[in-house]
Amino acid sequence: MWYSICDACPNACWHVVLVKHPDTNKLLAYCRDCGAAWANPSDLTENSFVIASRVLPSGAAQPTQHDIAASEWEPLVHAEVTEDQYGTVGDINNALETERRRMAEQSGEPEPPMTPDLKS
């Protein structure tokens, strides 16, 4: 289950959901369609985004209800989106990995290592 904070991304995409950074446990807003991520609600309001594949080098994890309740994002959660609708953690991590590889290829940097599967 994903927690949606926007039905439409500021970049004209679909849902913006919350994901958890597996290394820091910080929650980020994320749009799987354009790959944008926002660190906090004011960044989302101003559409001051970063590229998710850059800030989630180990992939993303699914936040729990406890994670949501303890975050600054909690007041913005207005819907739950199923994995059938939005995709699994594996789907999101595959998209992040693909974007990292594409960016490395375009920049001429060495290909980044595969990230571990974070489907837990």
Phi, psi and omega in degrees: 000134176251150180254115183271136176247349177212135175283339181219125178299146176300343179264020175072036177253218184249215183303146167252123183243167177267134174235160180248132174288117186292341181270329184247346185066009177285141177271141177231149169277143187216138173246115182289337184284319180253350178080015179277152174222147180234133185282334182204168183301323180291326175298321178295316179301319181272357186052044176265084187258165172239167178279119186303321182295339177277324184266353177238063185296337178261010183090191182238157174236161178276127178286153176268170175299324178296318177302315182297311183299330182270005186251165175288348181278341189311316181296341183270345181293124182231354181202156172252136181241128183284162176296328176299327180275320190252332183118162179272172174301319178299319178299314181295316180294326174296319178295319178297318179296316179299317179294319178299317180295318180297316180295320178295319179297317181291329182271349182081006177286158175299149180297133180289156178291157176295141176273153179291156177288124185251037185285012183289000000 
